[in-house]
């Protein structure tokens, strides 16, 4: 029960702990893995591999390490570096097409409007968080 006490007393406990860890040089890090397959592989299953309620067991299709994600700094300008990012699944790299995944396709339609509502549509492409560095 002692582990629940900090969060119960302070609902922002985990956020502050995260921030303070980064500031102290203890950078949170995660492995980044994917399961990649082609259409012929997908046809071997008796279910739709794009069904979000189904999983392909790692014994059948092992995870491939792609890299790691490290949060190595806190934002200098919280609003500009977090709020203005306005992630949207319709912002894709030229040359990459949309997935057949129905969950992602369903989100692709309404999110551009929500993104523009949060930030000025005229300026949204000029945000520092959306420009190449």
C-alpha positions as CSV (number, residue, x, y, z in Angstrom):
1,X,0.0,0.0,0.0
2,X,3.0,2.3,0.5
3,X,3.6,2.5,-3.2
4,X,0.1,4.0,-3.8
5,X,0.6,6.7,-1.2
6,X,2.7,9.2,-3.2
7,X,0.3,9.2,-6.2
8,X,-2.7,9.3,-3.9
9,X,-1.4,12.3,-2.1
10,X,-0.2,14.0,-5.3
11,X,-1.9,13.1,-8.6
12,X,1.1,14.7,-10.4
13,X,3.7,12.6,-8.6
14,X,4.6,10.5,-11.6
15,X,4.9,13.4,-13.9
16,X,7.1,15.3,-11.4
17,X,9.2,12.2,-10.8
18,X,9.7,11.8,-14.6
19,X,10.7,15.4,-15.0
20,X,13.1,15.3,-12.0
21,X,14.7,12.1,-13.2
22,X,15.5,13.6,-16.5
23,X,16.8,16.8,-14.9
24,X,19.1,14.7,-12.7
25,X,20.5,12.9,-15.8
26,X,18.7,9.6,-15.1
27,X,17.2,9.4,-18.6
28,X,14.2,7.0,-19.1
29,X,14.9,4.5,-21.9
30,X,12.8,2.0,-23.7
31,X,13.6,-0.6,-26.3
32,X,11.8,-0.1,-29.6
33,X,10.7,-3.3,-31.3
34,X,8.4,-4.2,-34.2
35,X,6.8,-7.2,-35.8
36,X,7.0,-7.0,-39.5
37,X,5.5,-9.3,-42.1
38,X,4.2,-9.4,-45.7
39,X,0.8,-10.3,-47.1
40,X,1.7,-13.9,-47.7
41,X,2.6,-14.3,-44.0
42,X,-0.7,-12.7,-43.0
43,X,-2.7,-15.1,-45.1
44,X,-1.5,-18.0,-43.0
45,X,-3.8,-17.0,-40.1
46,X,-7.5,-17.6,-39.7
47,X,-8.0,-14.1,-38.4
48,X,-7.4,-10.6,-39.7
49,X,-3.9,-9.6,-38.6
50,X,-5.1,-6.0,-38.5
51,X,-7.8,-6.8,-36.0
52,X,-6.7,-4.7,-32.9
53,X,-8.1,-7.4,-30.6
54,X,-5.7,-10.1,-32.0
55,X,-2.0,-10.6,-31.4
56,X,0.5,-12.6,-33.3
57,X,2.5,-14.5,-30.7
58,X,6.2,-13.7,-30.5
59,X,7.0,-17.4,-30.8
60,X,5.5,-17.3,-34.4
61,X,6.8,-13.8,-35.3
62,X,9.6,-12.6,-33.0
63,X,10.0,-9.0,-32.2
64,X,12.7,-7.2,-34.2
65,X,14.8,-4.6,-32.4
66,X,14.6,-1.3,-34.2
67,X,16.3,0.9,-31.7
68,X,15.7,2.6,-28.5
69,X,13.9,5.6,-27.3
70,X,15.6,7.9,-24.8
71,X,14.2,11.0,-23.2
72,X,17.4,12.9,-22.6
73,X,16.1,16.4,-21.9
74,X,13.1,18.3,-20.6
75,X,11.4,20.8,-22.8
76,X,12.8,24.3,-22.6
77,X,9.4,25.8,-23.8
78,X,6.7,23.4,-22.7
79,X,4.0,24.9,-24.9
80,X,6.0,25.1,-28.1
81,X,7.6,21.7,-27.7
82,X,4.6,19.7,-26.5
83,X,1.3,21.4,-27.1
84,X,2.1,22.7,-30.6
85,X,3.4,19.4,-31.8
86,X,-0.2,18.3,-32.4
87,X,0.5,14.8,-33.6
88,X,-1.8,13.7,-36.4
89,X,-1.7,10.4,-38.3
90,X,-2.4,12.2,-41.6
91,X,1.0,13.9,-41.4
92,X,3.1,11.3,-43.1
93,X,6.5,11.3,-44.8
94,X,6.2,11.7,-48.5
95,X,6.5,8.3,-50.2
96,X,4.9,6.4,-47.3
97,X,1.3,5.3,-47.8
98,X,-1.4,4.8,-45.2
99,X,-1.9,1.4,-43.6
100,X,-4.9,-0.8,-44.1
101,X,-5.3,-0.9,-40.3
102,X,-8.9,0.1,-39.7
103,X,-8.1,1.6,-36.3
104,X,-5.5,4.0,-37.7
105,X,-7.7,4.8,-40.7
106,X,-10.6,5.7,-38.4
107,X,-8.4,8.2,-36.6
108,X,-7.0,9.7,-39.7
109,X,-10.3,11.3,-40.7
110,X,-11.2,13.5,-37.7
111,X,-7.8,14.3,-36.3
112,X,-6.7,16.9,-38.8
113,X,-9.6,19.1,-37.7
114,X,-8.9,18.6,-34.1
115,X,-5.2,19.4,-34.6
116,X,-6.1,22.6,-36.4
117,X,-8.6,23.5,-33.7
118,X,-5.8,23.3,-31.1
119,X,-3.5,25.4,-33.1
120,X,-4.0,28.0,-35.7
121,X,-4.2,26.3,-39.1
122,X,-2.4,29.1,-40.8
123,X,0.6,28.8,-38.5
124,X,0.5,25.1,-37.8
125,X,3.2,24.2,-40.4
126,X,5.4,26.9,-39.1
127,X,5.8,25.6,-35.6
128,X,9.4,24.8,-34.7
129,X,8.3,21.3,-33.6
130,X,7.2,20.6,-37.2
131,X,10.1,21.9,-39.1
132,X,13.2,19.8,-40.1
133,X,16.3,20.5,-38.0
